Amino acid sequence: MTRKHIVMTVAVGAALVLLFRKHPPKEWNAVTILGMCLVIFGFVMWTIAHFQMGASFSATAQARHLVTQGIYAKIRNPIYVFSACLIAGAILLFFKPVWLLIFVILIPVQIWRAKKESAVLEAAFGDEYRTYRAGTWF
């Protein structure tokens, strides 16, 4: 666990708490409860993925180490997947349909980033990465 991971996790968690306090749901119903569950699930899993990535985490595509344990044993890009869960949950929880625009931008950007990272990892780790990629999702 690095200082960078702790700071990032605390910052995202604090932003979620502040957003929730400033804009609490007008009513609790199945949609807002589902949203809250997705936010919590997405945040917890996003945090775990960051910690499991360890020192290999970077903002740009780099091949420091091939992480294949934990969540990464099943999902190649769990940080992208769980951040999408978190955002989807926030859209439902705060009922901000305009935030769907985030998805219109986020999903293609995350797919592009994942492909770029995949190319970097394949160049660095070759068959080891190709075998790993074949046994995982996104």
C-alpha positions as CSV (number, residue, x, y, z in Angstrom):
1,M,0.0,0.0,0.0
2,T,1.5,3.3,-1.1
3,R,1.0,6.8,0.1
4,K,-0.4,7.6,-3.4
5,H,-3.1,4.9,-3.0
6,I,-4.1,6.1,0.5
7,V,-4.4,9.7,-0.7
8,M,-6.4,8.8,-3.8
9,T,-8.8,6.6,-1.8
10,V,-9.3,9.2,0.9
11,A,-9.9,11.9,-1.7
12,V,-12.5,9.9,-3.6
13,G,-14.2,8.7,-0.4
14,A,-14.3,12.3,0.9
15,A,-15.8,13.6,-2.4
16,L,-18.5,10.9,-2.2
17,V,-19.4,11.8,1.4
18,L,-19.5,15.5,0.6
19,L,-21.6,15.0,-2.5
20,F,-24.0,12.8,-0.5
21,R,-24.3,15.3,2.3
22,K,-24.8,18.2,0.0
23,H,-27.3,16.3,-2.3
24,P,-29.0,13.6,-0.2
25,P,-31.7,11.6,-2.1
26,K,-35.1,13.2,-2.0
27,E,-36.6,9.8,-1.2
28,W,-35.3,6.3,-0.6
29,N,-36.8,3.9,-3.2
30,A,-35.5,0.8,-5.1
31,V,-33.6,3.0,-7.5
32,T,-31.8,5.1,-4.9
33,I,-31.0,2.0,-2.8
34,L,-29.6,0.2,-5.9
35,G,-27.6,3.3,-6.6
36,M,-26.2,3.4,-3.0
37,C,-25.3,-0.3,-3.3
38,L,-23.5,0.3,-6.6
39,V,-21.6,3.3,-5.2
40,I,-20.5,1.3,-2.1
41,F,-19.6,-1.8,-4.1
42,G,-17.8,0.2,-6.8
43,F,-15.9,2.2,-4.3
44,V,-14.8,-0.8,-2.2
45,M,-13.8,-2.9,-5.2
46,W,-12.1,0.1,-6.9
47,T,-10.1,0.6,-3.6
48,I,-9.1,-3.1,-3.4
49,A,-8.0,-3.0,-7.1
50,H,-5.8,0.0,-6.4
51,F,-4.2,-1.7,-3.4
52,Q,-3.7,-5.0,-5.3
53,M,-2.1,-3.1,-8.2
54,G,0.5,-1.8,-5.7
55,A,3.5,0.0,-7.1
56,S,2.5,-1.0,-10.7
57,F,-0.2,1.6,-10.7
58,S,0.4,4.6,-12.9
59,A,-1.6,7.2,-14.7
60,T,0.0,6.3,-18.0
61,A,0.4,2.8,-19.6
62,Q,3.6,1.3,-18.2
63,A,4.9,-2.3,-17.9
64,R,6.4,-2.3,-14.4
65,H,5.0,-5.7,-13.3
66,L,2.2,-8.0,-14.6
67,V,-0.4,-8.1,-11.8
68,T,-2.4,-11.4,-12.1
69,Q,-3.5,-12.0,-8.5
70,G,-6.6,-11.1,-6.6
71,I,-9.2,-9.3,-8.6
72,Y,-6.8,-9.1,-11.5
73,A,-7.0,-12.9,-11.8
74,K,-10.5,-12.5,-13.3
75,I,-10.6,-8.9,-14.6
76,R,-7.7,-7.2,-16.5
77,N,-8.9,-3.7,-15.8
78,P,-10.9,-3.7,-12.5
79,I,-10.2,-0.1,-11.8
80,Y,-12.1,0.9,-15.0
81,V,-14.9,-1.6,-14.3
82,F,-15.5,-0.6,-10.7
83,S,-15.2,3.1,-11.4
84,A,-18.0,2.7,-14.0
85,C,-20.0,0.9,-11.3
86,L,-19.4,3.8,-8.9
87,I,-20.5,6.3,-11.5
88,A,-23.6,4.3,-12.5
89,G,-24.5,4.1,-8.8
90,A,-24.1,7.9,-8.3
91,I,-26.3,8.5,-11.3
92,L,-29.0,6.4,-9.8
93,L,-28.5,7.6,-6.2
94,F,-28.5,11.3,-7.0
95,F,-30.9,10.9,-10.0
96,K,-28.7,13.0,-12.2
97,P,-29.5,11.7,-15.7
98,V,-27.3,14.4,-17.2
99,W,-24.4,12.5,-15.7
100,L,-25.1,9.8,-18.3
101,L,-23.0,12.1,-20.5
102,I,-20.0,11.0,-18.3
103,F,-20.6,7.4,-19.6
104,V,-20.8,8.6,-23.2
105,I,-17.3,9.9,-22.7
106,L,-16.0,7.5,-20.1
107,I,-16.7,4.2,-21.7
108,P,-14.9,4.8,-25.0
109,V,-12.0,6.5,-23.2
110,Q,-11.6,3.5,-20.8
111,I,-11.7,1.1,-23.7
112,W,-9.1,3.1,-25.6
113,R,-6.9,3.2,-22.4
114,A,-7.3,-0.5,-21.8
115,K,-6.2,-1.3,-25.4
116,K,-3.2,1.0,-25.1
117,E,-2.3,-0.7,-21.8
118,S,-2.8,-4.1,-23.3
119,A,-0.4,-3.3,-26.2
120,V,2.3,-2.0,-23.7
121,L,1.9,-5.1,-21.5
122,E,2.0,-7.5,-24.5
123,A,5.1,-5.8,-25.8
124,A,6.8,-6.2,-22.4
125,F,5.6,-9.6,-21.3
126,G,4.7,-11.4,-24.5
127,D,3.2,-14.9,-24.2
128,E,2.8,-14.5,-20.4
129,Y,0.5,-11.5,-21.0
130,R,-1.3,-13.2,-23.9
131,T,-2.0,-16.3,-21.7
132,Y,-3.2,-14.0,-18.9
133,R,-5.4,-12.0,-21.3
134,A,-7.0,-15.1,-22.7
135,G,-8.2,-16.2,-19.2
136,T,-9.6,-12.9,-18.0
137,W,-12.4,-10.5,-18.9
138,F,-11.9,-6.9,-20.0
